[in-house]
Amino acid sequence: MKKIQLILVGIVLLVAYGCNSNIYSEQLKKERKLIESYIARQGLNIVDTLPADDQWDEKTYYRVPDYDNFYFHLVELGDTLSSAEEAEIESGETVLLRYKRYTLNEYPDTIYNWTTMDSSEPIKLQYMVASSNSCTGWQLAIKYMKYTGAECKFICPSKLGFEEANSSVT
C-alpha cells in the first residue's frame, strides 16, 4: 500500500511540475524579449566597445562579449590609484562587496528583493574561483571595476545569476 501511495505522490508531483514548467528555450526567448523591452523603455544606449573611465553616462551600458544578454554600466569609478599601483584584479584575490538585487519584470520595471547594504560586514568572495559564494554575473562585473569604491549596475540573465534565482533576470 505504501509503495502505491509513493508512486501516486511521485506521479502527482511530476504532472504538477510538468504543467508549470516552460521549455528552457521558450524561457530564454521570453527572457531575451524582457531584457530588450527593459532596455528600450529605459532608453539605454548599448555599446560594444568598453567606454574609457571618463566616458560613461547614465544611459550607457556595455554589452559584455561572449555572454549573451549581460550588460555592464559603471556608475562610480571609485578611488583611482597612481599608474604604478593600478593593476587588474587577479584570480583568487578576495573582493568585498555590497549589493542590491532587483528582479526585472515588465511592469513595474523592477522589483527590489534583496540587499546587503544594511549588513555590518560586506560579502567576501574570491575573484574567479568557482567555489566562491557568487554568481557569474558578479565575477564578470568585477572585471570592469578597477578601483576600490567602484559602483556598477548590470543586467544579468538567469543563467549567469544566482542558482536560487535561475529563472529571473536580475
Salt bridges, closest charged atoms under 4 A:
ASP48 OD1 - ARG63 NE 2.67
ASP53 OD1 - LYS146 NZ 3.33
ASP68 OD2 - ARG32 NH2 2.44
GLU106 OE2 - ARG41 NH1 2.84
ASP109 OD1 - ARG41 NH2 2.41
GLU164 OE2 - ARG101 NH1 3.60
